[in-house]
Amino acid sequence: MLNSTQRAQLRSMANTYETIFQIGKGGINEQLLKQVSEALEARELIKLRVLETSPDNSRTAADLIAKKVGADVVQVIGSRFILYKESKDNKHIMLVK
Protein backbone atom coordinates (compact mmCIF):
# COMPACT_ATOMS: atom_id res chain seq x y z
CA MET A 1 0.00 0.00 0.00
CA LEU A 2 1.34 3.38 -1.01
CA ASN A 3 1.24 6.45 1.19
CA SER A 4 0.51 9.96 -0.15
CA THR A 5 4.21 10.92 -0.40
CA GLN A 6 4.98 7.81 -2.43
CA ARG A 7 1.97 8.42 -4.70
CA ALA A 8 3.18 11.98 -5.30
CA GLN A 9 6.67 10.68 -6.14
CA LEU A 10 5.26 8.14 -8.60
CA ARG A 11 2.86 10.67 -10.19
CA SER A 12 5.79 13.00 -10.76
CA MET A 13 7.83 10.23 -12.39
CA ALA A 14 4.93 9.14 -14.61
CA ASN A 15 4.48 12.65 -16.06
CA THR A 16 7.06 11.92 -18.73
CA TYR A 17 5.93 8.34 -19.40
CA GLU A 18 4.11 7.39 -22.58
CA THR A 19 0.89 5.38 -22.49
CA ILE A 20 1.88 1.80 -23.29
CA PHE A 21 -1.53 0.06 -23.23
CA GLN A 22 -4.95 1.02 -24.51
CA ILE A 23 -8.12 -0.71 -23.43
CA GLY A 24 -10.70 -0.71 -26.20
CA LYS A 25 -13.90 -2.50 -27.12
CA GLY A 26 -12.38 -5.87 -26.22
CA GLY A 27 -12.19 -4.75 -22.60
CA ILE A 28 -9.97 -6.44 -20.05
CA ASN A 29 -9.00 -9.99 -20.95
CA GLU A 30 -6.39 -12.54 -19.90
CA GLN A 31 -3.97 -11.49 -22.65
CA LEU A 32 -4.06 -7.86 -21.52
CA LEU A 33 -3.55 -8.88 -17.89
CA LYS A 34 -0.55 -11.01 -18.85
CA GLN A 35 1.02 -8.15 -20.83
CA VAL A 36 0.38 -5.64 -18.02
CA SER A 37 1.92 -8.00 -15.48
CA GLU A 38 5.03 -8.47 -17.65
CA ALA A 39 5.33 -4.71 -18.23
CA LEU A 40 5.06 -4.02 -14.51
CA GLU A 41 7.80 -6.56 -13.78
CA ALA A 42 10.06 -4.88 -16.35
CA ARG A 43 9.22 -1.21 -15.62
CA GLU A 44 7.45 -1.08 -12.21
CA LEU A 45 5.44 1.99 -13.28
CA ILE A 46 3.17 2.09 -16.34
CA LYS A 47 0.53 4.35 -17.84
CA LEU A 48 -2.62 3.00 -19.49
CA ARG A 49 -5.54 4.54 -21.35
CA VAL A 50 -9.19 3.54 -21.65
CA LEU A 51 -10.73 4.30 -25.04
CA GLU A 52 -14.32 5.51 -25.47
CA THR A 53 -15.26 2.14 -27.02
CA SER A 54 -14.28 0.25 -23.84
CA PRO A 55 -17.07 -1.30 -21.78
CA ASP A 56 -15.30 -0.08 -18.59
CA ASN A 57 -14.53 3.42 -17.41
CA SER A 58 -10.99 4.30 -16.33
CA ARG A 59 -11.59 3.97 -12.55
CA THR A 60 -13.21 0.55 -12.92
CA ALA A 61 -10.51 -0.67 -15.31
CA ALA A 62 -7.70 0.61 -13.05
CA ASP A 63 -9.14 -1.07 -9.96
CA LEU A 64 -9.84 -4.36 -11.74
CA ILE A 65 -6.44 -4.61 -13.41
CA ALA A 66 -4.61 -3.61 -10.21
CA LYS A 67 -6.48 -6.28 -8.24
CA LYS A 68 -5.80 -9.01 -10.84
CA VAL A 69 -2.06 -8.31 -11.19
CA GLY A 70 -1.36 -7.26 -7.59
CA ALA A 71 -0.49 -3.64 -8.38
CA ASP A 72 -1.33 -0.29 -6.78
CA VAL A 73 -3.35 2.38 -8.56
CA VAL A 74 -1.26 5.53 -8.36
CA GLN A 75 -3.62 7.93 -10.14
CA VAL A 76 -6.68 8.04 -12.37
CA ILE A 77 -7.22 11.18 -14.45
CA GLY A 78 -9.77 11.25 -17.24
CA SER A 79 -9.21 8.26 -19.49
CA ARG A 80 -5.67 7.56 -18.26
CA PHE A 81 -4.39 5.78 -15.19
CA ILE A 82 -1.05 4.83 -13.66
CA LEU A 83 -0.19 1.51 -12.02
CA TYR A 84 2.81 0.62 -9.84
CA LYS A 85 4.10 -2.75 -8.72
CA GLU A 86 7.50 -3.34 -7.18
CA SER A 87 9.57 -5.62 -9.39
CA LYS A 88 11.14 -8.77 -8.03
CA ASP A 89 14.12 -8.78 -10.43
CA ASN A 90 14.30 -5.29 -11.99
CA LYS A 91 14.02 -2.86 -9.08
CA HIS A 92 14.94 0.64 -10.18
CA ILE A 93 12.41 2.86 -8.38
CA MET A 94 13.32 3.71 -4.81
CA LEU A 95 10.27 4.94 -2.96
CA VAL A 96 10.55 7.47 -0.15
CA LYS A 97 9.57 6.15 3.27
CYANA upper distance limits for C-alpha pairs under 8 A (distance plus 0.5 A):
  1 MET  CA     72 ASP  CA      7.42
  2 LEU  CA      6 GLN  CA      6.40
  2 LEU  CA      7 ARG  CA      6.78
  2 LEU  CA     72 ASP  CA      7.84
  3 ASN  CA      7 ARG  CA      6.75
  4 SER  CA      8 ALA  CA      6.65
  5 THR  CA      9 GLN  CA      6.75
  5 THR  CA     96 VAL  CA      7.72
  6 GLN  CA     10 LEU  CA      6.69
  6 GLN  CA     95 LEU  CA      6.54
  6 GLN  CA     96 VAL  CA      6.52
  6 GLN  CA     97 LYS  CA      8.00
  7 ARG  CA     11 ARG  CA      6.50
  7 ARG  CA     74 VAL  CA      6.18
  7 ARG  CA     75 GLN  CA      8.32
  8 ALA  CA     12 SER  CA      6.63
  9 GLN  CA     13 MET  CA      6.87
  9 GLN  CA     95 LEU  CA      7.98
  9 GLN  CA     96 VAL  CA      8.32
 10 LEU  CA     14 ALA  CA      6.59
 10 LEU  CA     45 LEU  CA      8.22
 10 LEU  CA     74 VAL  CA      7.53
 10 LEU  CA     84 TYR  CA      8.50
 11 ARG  CA     15 ASN  CA      6.90
 11 ARG  CA     74 VAL  CA      7.33
 11 ARG  CA     75 GLN  CA      7.54
 11 ARG  CA     82 ILE  CA      8.34
 13 MET  CA     17 TYR  CA      8.00
 14 ALA  CA     45 LEU  CA      7.79
 14 ALA  CA     46 ILE  CA      7.97
 14 ALA  CA     47 LYS  CA      7.77
 14 ALA  CA     82 ILE  CA      7.93
 17 TYR  CA     46 ILE  CA      7.98
 17 TYR  CA     47 LYS  CA      7.39
 18 GLU  CA     47 LYS  CA      7.17
 19 THR  CA     46 ILE  CA      7.84
 19 THR  CA     47 LYS  CA      5.28
 19 THR  CA     48 LEU  CA      5.70
 19 THR  CA     49 ARG  CA      7.08
 20 ILE  CA     46 ILE  CA      7.57
 20 ILE  CA     47 LYS  CA      6.67
 20 ILE  CA     48 LEU  CA      6.51
 21 PHE  CA     36 VAL  CA      8.45
 21 PHE  CA     47 LYS  CA      7.68
 21 PHE  CA     48 LEU  CA      5.37
 21 PHE  CA     49 ARG  CA      6.80
 22 GLN  CA     48 LEU  CA      6.37
 22 GLN  CA     49 ARG  CA      5.26
 22 GLN  CA     50 VAL  CA      6.20
 22 GLN  CA     51 LEU  CA      7.16
 23 ILE  CA     27 GLY  CA      6.29
 23 ILE  CA     28 ILE  CA      7.40
 23 ILE  CA     48 LEU  CA      8.21
 23 ILE  CA     49 ARG  CA      6.71
 23 ILE  CA     50 VAL  CA      5.24
 23 ILE  CA     51 LEU  CA      6.38
 23 ILE  CA     54 SER  CA      6.75
 24 GLY  CA     50 VAL  CA      6.91
 24 GLY  CA     51 LEU  CA      5.64
 24 GLY  CA     52 GLU  CA      7.73
 24 GLY  CA     53 THR  CA      5.94
 24 GLY  CA     54 SER  CA      4.89
 24 GLY  CA     55 PRO  CA      8.28
 25 LYS  CA     51 LEU  CA      8.29
 25 LYS  CA     53 THR  CA      5.34
 25 LYS  CA     54 SER  CA      4.79
 25 LYS  CA     55 PRO  CA      6.82
 26 GLY  CA     54 SER  CA      7.33
 26 GLY  CA     55 PRO  CA      8.41
 27 GLY  CA     54 SER  CA      6.05
 27 GLY  CA     55 PRO  CA      6.53
 27 GLY  CA     56 ASP  CA      7.39
 28 ILE  CA     32 LEU  CA      6.76
 28 ILE  CA     33 LEU  CA      7.70
 28 ILE  CA     61 ALA  CA      7.99
 28 ILE  CA     65 ILE  CA      8.24
 29 ASN  CA     33 LEU  CA      6.85
 30 GLU  CA     34 LYS  CA      6.63
 31 GLN  CA     35 GLN  CA      6.77
 32 LEU  CA     36 VAL  CA      6.57
 33 LEU  CA     37 SER  CA      6.54
 33 LEU  CA     65 ILE  CA      7.32
 33 LEU  CA     68 LYS  CA      7.90
 33 LEU  CA     69 VAL  CA      7.38
 34 LYS  CA     38 GLU  CA      6.74
 35 GLN  CA     39 ALA  CA      6.60
 36 VAL  CA     40 LEU  CA      6.57
 36 VAL  CA     69 VAL  CA      8.23
 37 SER  CA     41 GLU  CA      6.79
 37 SER  CA     69 VAL  CA      6.36
 38 GLU  CA     42 ALA  CA      6.81
 39 ALA  CA     43 ARG  CA      6.35
 39 ALA  CA     44 GLU  CA      7.85
 39 ALA  CA     46 ILE  CA      7.89
 40 LEU  CA     44 GLU  CA      4.93
 40 LEU  CA     45 LEU  CA      6.64
 40 LEU  CA     46 ILE  CA      7.15
 40 LEU  CA     84 TYR  CA      7.46
 40 LEU  CA     85 LYS  CA      6.50
 40 LEU  CA     86 GLU  CA      8.25
 40 LEU  CA     87 SER  CA      7.51
 41 GLU  CA     85 LYS  CA      7.83
 41 GLU  CA     86 GLU  CA      7.86
 41 GLU  CA     87 SER  CA      5.33
 41 GLU  CA     88 LYS  CA      7.52
 41 GLU  CA     89 ASP  CA      7.99
 41 GLU  CA     90 ASN  CA      7.36
 42 ALA  CA     87 SER  CA      7.51
 42 ALA  CA     90 ASN  CA      6.60
 43 ARG  CA     87 SER  CA      8.13
 43 ARG  CA     90 ASN  CA      7.96
 44 GLU  CA     84 TYR  CA      5.99
 44 GLU  CA     85 LYS  CA      5.62
 44 GLU  CA     86 GLU  CA      6.02
 44 GLU  CA     87 SER  CA      6.25
 44 GLU  CA     91 LYS  CA      7.99
 44 GLU  CA     92 HIS  CA      8.44
 44 GLU  CA     93 ILE  CA      7.90
 45 LEU  CA     82 ILE  CA      7.60
 45 LEU  CA     83 LEU  CA      6.28
 45 LEU  CA     84 TYR  CA      5.04
 45 LEU  CA     85 LYS  CA      7.21
 46 ILE  CA     82 ILE  CA      6.21
 46 ILE  CA     83 LEU  CA      6.01
 46 ILE  CA     84 TYR  CA      7.18
 47 LYS  CA     80 ARG  CA      7.49
 47 LYS  CA     81 PHE  CA      6.27
 47 LYS  CA     82 ILE  CA      5.00
 47 LYS  CA     83 LEU  CA      7.02
 48 LEU  CA     80 ARG  CA      6.12
 48 LEU  CA     81 PHE  CA      5.92
 48 LEU  CA     82 ILE  CA      6.81
 49 ARG  CA     58 SER  CA      7.92
 49 ARG  CA     79 SER  CA      6.05
 49 ARG  CA     80 ARG  CA      4.82
 49 ARG  CA     81 PHE  CA      6.89
 50 VAL  CA     54 SER  CA      6.95
 50 VAL  CA     56 ASP  CA      8.24
 50 VAL  CA     57 ASN  CA      7.33
 50 VAL  CA     58 SER  CA      6.17
 50 VAL  CA     61 ALA  CA      8.22
 50 VAL  CA     79 SER  CA      5.69
 50 VAL  CA     80 ARG  CA      6.82
 51 LEU  CA     79 SER  CA      7.48
 56 ASP  CA     60 THR  CA      6.58
 56 ASP  CA     61 ALA  CA      6.34
 57 ASN  CA     61 ALA  CA      6.61
 57 ASN  CA     79 SER  CA      7.98
 58 SER  CA     62 ALA  CA      6.44
 58 SER  CA     76 VAL  CA      7.45
 58 SER  CA     78 GLY  CA      7.62
 58 SER  CA     79 SER  CA      5.86
 58 SER  CA     80 ARG  CA      7.03
 58 SER  CA     81 PHE  CA      7.36
 59 ARG  CA     63 ASP  CA      6.67
 59 ARG  CA     76 VAL  CA      6.88
 59 ARG  CA     81 PHE  CA      8.38
 60 THR  CA     64 LEU  CA      6.57
 61 ALA  CA     65 ILE  CA      6.49
 62 ALA  CA     66 ALA  CA      6.45
 62 ALA  CA     73 VAL  CA      7.00
 62 ALA  CA     76 VAL  CA      8.04
 62 ALA  CA     81 PHE  CA      7.01
 62 ALA  CA     82 ILE  CA      8.41
 62 ALA  CA     83 LEU  CA      8.14
 63 ASP  CA     67 LYS  CA      6.60
 63 ASP  CA     73 VAL  CA      7.38
 64 LEU  CA     68 LYS  CA      6.72
 65 ILE  CA     69 VAL  CA      6.64
 65 ILE  CA     71 ALA  CA      8.35
 66 ALA  CA     70 GLY  CA      6.04
 66 ALA  CA     71 ALA  CA      5.01
 66 ALA  CA     72 ASP  CA      6.29
 66 ALA  CA     73 VAL  CA      6.84
 66 ALA  CA     83 LEU  CA      7.51
 67 LYS  CA     71 ALA  CA      7.05
 70 GLY  CA     85 LYS  CA      7.68
 71 ALA  CA     83 LEU  CA      6.82
 71 ALA  CA     84 TYR  CA      6.08
 71 ALA  CA     85 LYS  CA      5.19
 72 ASP  CA     83 LEU  CA      6.15
 72 ASP  CA     84 TYR  CA      5.72
 72 ASP  CA     85 LYS  CA      6.77
 73 VAL  CA     81 PHE  CA      8.03
 73 VAL  CA     82 ILE  CA      6.61
 73 VAL  CA     83 LEU  CA      5.27
 73 VAL  CA     84 TYR  CA      7.03
 74 VAL  CA     81 PHE  CA      8.01
 74 VAL  CA     82 ILE  CA      5.85
 74 VAL  CA     83 LEU  CA      6.04
 74 VAL  CA     84 TYR  CA      7.04
 75 GLN  CA     81 PHE  CA      6.04
 75 GLN  CA     82 ILE  CA      5.84
 75 GLN  CA     83 LEU  CA      8.02
 76 VAL  CA     80 ARG  CA      6.49
 76 VAL  CA     81 PHE  CA      4.77
 76 VAL  CA     82 ILE  CA      7.10
 77 ILE  CA     81 PHE  CA      6.64
 86 GLU  CA     91 LYS  CA      7.31
 86 GLU  CA     93 ILE  CA      8.50
 87 SER  CA     91 LYS  CA      5.74
